[in-house]
Amino acid sequence: MLKTENMDSPWVLLEINNTAYAISCNSVLSLSQLLDITPIPASPKEARGVVIFRGRSIQLLDARLLLNFKSIQKEIAEFEEMLDLRSSEHLNWVNTLIDCVMAGKEFTLTVDPHKCDFGKWYDSYKPKNTNTMFLSVFAKFDEPHKSIHKIAETAQNLVKGGHQQDAIDLIQSVKDTELKQMLHLFEDLKRAYSESKKEIMVVIGDEKNCIALSVDQVIAIEHLFEFDENLIKDSITNTKYLSGVAKRKNGSVVFILDCEYLFSEYH
């Protein structure tokens, strides 16, 4: 059975899809990195399978799916798919430039690094991800990306001056250096993004009866204030697994997960 929530006790603050949620420390048995999961066929989508906890199998629920958010796995897959598309677009961009130079045709793709699809995304993307590796890889795109787009004008000017082979050699050189570097960066960014999304397993219940939740990360363990179970109705539409809201010491709002209801429904 779950222990009764007590506002005088500290709370475990969790991040789920960039939103803060809380579970009473009285209900939490363990916090650890999520490792091996054994899927169970024909389970509800939010039931990811079973995990081993203290020598026995317990059910693992995806907190994101419980709250009607996109799963971490889908988020990673969509991010990787987007990067794969941007990568192939730049390979095609360089190959098209070579073809146009060799055929004496006008090159019509964008030469402005800020106006291609990747450039628009790169300029507007504000990483919520504070992972050092991710930020480091992300910053490395700027120079090779601009260098790639810059060769279009140079190559076209060489062709106009009767130096077609020099233009081809220039493009091939950039393809073998800056473009190759950028293609590697796309792969590095995919890996860094996936690594930064390592989930945390929160086990709730007691030693005899418990279940686990997968969450994005643990923010803090601290006391909460101004608990209001009625305010939840005006704060968020998905209230099935929420029992109310409270405030942190910094004044920000935290949604309280209703572990008792969650436990009774899934255990």
C-alpha positions as CSV (number, residue, x, y, z in Angstrom):
1,M,0.0,0.0,0.0
2,L,1.1,3.6,-0.6
3,K,1.7,5.8,2.4
4,T,-0.5,8.8,2.9
5,E,0.8,12.0,1.2
6,N,2.0,14.5,3.8
7,M,2.8,18.1,2.8
8,D,5.2,18.3,5.8
9,S,7.4,15.6,4.2
10,P,9.7,16.3,1.3
11,W,8.7,15.5,-2.3
12,V,10.5,14.1,-5.3
13,L,10.3,16.5,-8.1
14,L,10.3,15.0,-11.6
15,E,10.5,16.4,-15.1
16,I,8.1,14.9,-17.6
17,N,8.0,16.5,-21.0
18,N,9.5,19.8,-19.7
19,T,6.9,20.0,-16.9
20,A,7.4,19.6,-13.2
21,Y,5.5,16.9,-11.3
22,A,5.9,15.7,-7.7
23,I,5.6,12.4,-5.8
24,S,5.7,12.3,-2.1
25,C,8.9,10.8,-0.7
26,N,6.6,8.6,1.5
27,S,5.5,6.8,-1.7
28,V,9.0,6.4,-3.3
29,L,11.1,3.3,-2.8
30,S,13.8,3.9,-5.3
31,L,15.3,6.3,-7.9
32,S,17.7,4.9,-10.5
33,Q,18.6,5.0,-14.2
34,L,16.3,3.0,-16.3
35,L,18.1,0.0,-17.8
36,D,16.7,-3.3,-19.2
37,I,13.0,-3.6,-20.0
38,T,11.2,-6.8,-20.9
39,P,8.2,-6.0,-23.0
40,I,4.9,-7.8,-22.4
41,P,2.8,-8.6,-25.5
42,A,-0.7,-7.1,-25.8
43,S,-0.2,-4.6,-23.0
44,P,-1.6,-1.1,-22.9
45,K,0.7,1.4,-24.7
46,E,1.6,3.0,-21.4
47,A,2.7,-0.3,-19.9
48,R,6.2,-0.7,-21.3
49,G,6.9,-4.1,-19.7
50,V,8.6,-5.4,-16.6
51,V,11.9,-4.5,-14.9
52,I,13.9,-6.2,-12.2
53,F,13.7,-4.5,-8.9
54,R,15.5,-6.0,-5.9
55,G,15.5,-9.4,-7.5
56,R,11.9,-9.5,-8.7
57,S,9.9,-8.4,-11.7
58,I,7.7,-5.3,-11.4
59,Q,5.6,-3.5,-14.0
60,L,7.0,-0.3,-15.7
61,L,4.6,2.4,-16.8
62,D,5.6,5.3,-19.1
63,A,4.7,8.5,-17.3
64,R,4.7,10.5,-20.5
65,L,2.1,8.2,-22.1
66,L,0.0,8.2,-18.9
67,L,-0.1,12.0,-19.2
68,N,-0.9,11.9,-22.9
69,F,2.5,13.2,-24.0
70,K,4.8,11.9,-26.7
71,S,7.1,9.1,-25.5
72,I,10.8,9.6,-25.3
73,Q,11.4,6.9,-27.9
74,K,9.1,8.7,-30.4
75,E,10.7,12.0,-29.7
76,I,14.2,10.6,-30.3
77,A,13.0,8.8,-33.5
78,E,11.4,12.0,-34.9
79,F,14.6,14.0,-34.1
80,E,16.8,11.5,-35.8
81,E,14.5,11.4,-38.8
82,M,14.6,15.1,-39.1
83,L,18.4,15.1,-39.0
84,D,18.6,12.3,-41.6
85,L,16.5,14.4,-43.9
86,R,18.7,17.5,-43.4
87,S,21.8,15.5,-44.0
88,S,20.6,14.0,-47.2
89,E,19.4,17.5,-48.4
90,H,23.0,18.8,-48.0
91,L,24.5,15.9,-49.8
92,N,22.0,16.4,-52.6
93,W,22.8,20.2,-52.6
94,V,26.5,19.6,-53.3
95,N,25.8,16.9,-55.9
96,T,23.3,19.2,-57.7
97,L,25.9,22.0,-57.7
98,I,28.5,19.7,-59.3
99,D,25.9,18.6,-61.9
100,C,25.0,22.2,-62.8
101,V,28.6,23.3,-63.1
102,M,29.4,20.3,-65.4
103,A,26.3,20.8,-67.5
104,G,26.6,24.6,-67.6
105,K,23.1,25.0,-66.0
106,E,21.9,27.6,-63.5
107,F,22.1,26.5,-59.9
108,T,18.7,27.2,-58.4
109,L,19.0,25.8,-54.8
110,T,19.4,28.3,-52.0
111,V,22.9,29.7,-51.4
112,D,22.0,31.4,-48.2
113,P,22.9,29.1,-45.2
114,H,20.2,30.8,-43.2
115,K,17.4,30.0,-45.7
116,C,17.8,26.2,-46.2
117,D,15.7,24.0,-44.1
118,F,18.6,23.1,-41.8
119,G,19.7,26.7,-41.5
120,K,16.1,27.9,-40.5
121,W,16.0,25.1,-37.9
122,Y,19.5,25.8,-36.6
123,D,18.9,29.5,-36.2
124,S,15.6,29.1,-34.4
125,Y,16.3,26.0,-32.3
126,K,16.7,26.8,-28.6
127,P,18.1,23.7,-27.0
128,K,16.3,22.8,-23.9
129,N,18.9,20.1,-23.7
130,T,21.7,21.2,-21.4
131,N,23.8,18.0,-22.0
132,T,27.4,19.1,-22.5
133,M,28.0,16.7,-25.4
134,F,24.8,17.8,-27.2
135,L,25.6,21.5,-26.9
136,S,29.2,20.9,-28.0
137,V,28.2,19.0,-31.2
138,F,25.4,21.5,-31.9
139,A,27.8,24.4,-31.9
140,K,30.2,22.8,-34.4
141,F,27.7,22.9,-37.3
142,D,28.0,26.7,-37.9
143,E,31.3,26.9,-39.6
144,P,31.1,23.9,-42.0
145,H,27.5,24.7,-42.9
146,K,28.3,28.3,-43.9
147,S,31.4,27.1,-45.8
148,I,29.3,24.6,-47.9
149,H,26.8,27.2,-49.0
150,K,29.5,29.8,-49.7
151,I,31.1,27.7,-52.5
152,A,28.0,28.1,-54.7
153,E,28.7,31.7,-55.6
154,T,32.5,31.1,-55.9
155,A,31.9,28.1,-58.2
156,Q,29.5,30.0,-60.4
157,N,32.0,32.9,-60.7
158,L,34.7,30.5,-61.7
159,V,32.5,29.0,-64.4
160,K,31.6,32.5,-65.7
161,G,35.4,33.2,-65.9
162,G,35.9,30.1,-68.0
163,H,37.4,28.0,-65.1
164,Q,34.9,25.1,-65.0
165,Q,37.4,22.5,-63.8
166,D,38.6,24.8,-61.0
167,A,34.9,25.1,-59.9
168,I,34.5,21.3,-60.0
169,D,37.7,20.8,-58.0
170,L,36.6,23.4,-55.4
171,I,33.2,21.7,-55.0
172,Q,34.8,18.2,-54.7
173,S,37.3,19.5,-52.1
174,V,34.5,20.9,-50.0
175,K,32.5,17.7,-50.4
176,D,35.5,15.7,-49.1
177,T,36.1,18.1,-46.2
178,E,33.3,20.4,-44.9
179,L,30.4,18.3,-46.1
180,K,32.0,15.1,-44.8
181,Q,32.5,16.8,-41.5
182,M,28.9,18.0,-41.4
183,L,27.5,14.5,-42.2
184,H,29.6,13.1,-39.3
185,L,28.2,15.9,-37.1
186,F,24.6,14.8,-37.9
187,E,25.4,11.3,-36.7
188,D,27.2,12.7,-33.6
189,L,24.2,14.9,-32.8
190,K,21.8,12.0,-33.1
191,R,23.9,10.0,-30.6
192,A,24.3,12.9,-28.2
193,Y,20.5,13.6,-28.3
194,S,19.7,10.0,-27.6
195,E,22.3,9.8,-24.7
196,S,20.8,13.0,-23.2
197,K,17.4,11.3,-23.0
198,K,18.3,8.6,-20.6
199,E,15.3,8.0,-18.4
200,I,15.0,7.6,-14.7
201,M,13.0,4.8,-13.0
202,V,10.9,5.8,-10.0
203,V,9.6,2.9,-8.0
204,I,6.5,3.5,-5.8
205,G,4.7,1.4,-3.3
206,D,6.2,-0.7,-0.5
207,E,8.5,-3.7,-0.3
208,K,5.7,-6.2,-1.0
209,N,3.7,-4.3,-3.7
210,C,5.3,-1.8,-6.0
211,I,5.3,-0.5,-9.6
212,A,7.8,1.6,-11.5
213,L,7.4,4.8,-13.6
214,S,9.8,6.0,-16.3
215,V,10.3,9.8,-16.2
216,D,12.6,12.2,-18.0
217,Q,14.7,13.2,-15.0
218,V,14.7,14.0,-11.3
219,I,14.8,17.7,-10.7
220,A,15.1,17.9,-6.9
221,I,13.9,16.6,-3.5
222,E,12.4,19.4,-1.5
223,H,9.4,20.6,0.5
224,L,6.3,22.0,-1.3
225,F,3.8,24.7,-0.3
226,E,0.3,25.9,-0.9
227,F,-1.2,22.5,-1.9
228,D,-4.5,23.0,-3.7
229,E,-6.4,20.0,-5.1
230,N,-9.1,22.2,-6.6
231,L,-6.7,24.4,-8.6
232,I,-5.8,21.4,-10.7
233,K,-9.1,21.7,-12.5
234,D,-8.2,25.1,-13.8
235,S,-4.6,24.4,-14.5
236,I,-4.5,21.4,-16.8
237,T,-7.0,19.3,-18.7
238,N,-5.5,15.9,-18.1
239,T,-6.4,15.3,-14.5
240,K,-6.8,11.6,-14.3
241,Y,-3.5,10.9,-12.6
242,L,-3.2,14.2,-10.9
243,S,-4.4,15.1,-7.4
244,G,-3.6,18.8,-7.2
245,V,-1.0,21.4,-7.5
246,A,1.6,22.9,-5.2
247,K,4.3,25.5,-5.3
248,R,8.0,25.2,-4.9
249,K,10.0,27.5,-2.7
250,N,10.9,29.4,-5.9
251,G,7.2,30.0,-6.6
252,S,6.9,27.8,-9.6
253,V,3.9,25.4,-9.9
254,V,4.3,21.7,-9.6
255,F,1.6,19.1,-10.5
256,I,1.1,16.4,-7.9
257,L,0.9,12.8,-9.3
258,D,-1.9,10.8,-7.7
259,C,0.1,7.7,-6.9
260,E,-2.7,6.0,-4.9
261,Y,-5.0,6.1,-7.9
262,L,-2.2,5.1,-10.3
263,F,-1.2,2.2,-8.0
264,S,-4.8,1.0,-7.6
265,E,-5.4,1.1,-11.4
266,Y,-2.2,-0.7,-12.6
267,H,-1.0,-2.9,-9.8
